[in-house]
Amino acid sequence: MIPEKVAFLLVLVFFLIVFIQSGLDKILDYKGNLNFLKDLLKIYFSPTLIELALISVTILELTSGILCLIGIMNFLFNGSNFIGLIGLIVGSIALLVLLFGQRVSKNYDGAKTIAIYFILAIVGISFA
């Protein structure tokens, strides 16, 4: 197996872990996450928009995590990287939504962390 394909698989595993954990956390502690976001973003967005964003990001994260899992299996058993690539693209969209919220709320440290994840996603996409 060539190094680019190993790197692609490792990036898929990374985002499988990140997005499944994050999505499940948002579901299991929905009220806590919603209250945190409302406090963070209340001067910028309406409560309804904040709740819609939380639901959207949760769906994007879980979808990405599941696609990364299926993509790993599909790559290992069929040699196809298509589903994993879609998983990374969906995850990148989730990261951009999160980045927007961090930048609007002037949480630049949080935005830096998301930028690092985004760079890794782009590296994974480039290795697909």
Buried (B, 14 or more C-beta within 10 A) or exposed (E): EEEEBEBBBBBBEBBBEBBBEBBBBBEEEBEEBBEEBBEBBEEEBEEEEBBEBBEEBBBBBBBBBBBBBBBBEBBEEEEEBEBBBBBBBBBBBBBEBBBEBBEBBEBEEBBEEBBEBBEBBBBBBEBB
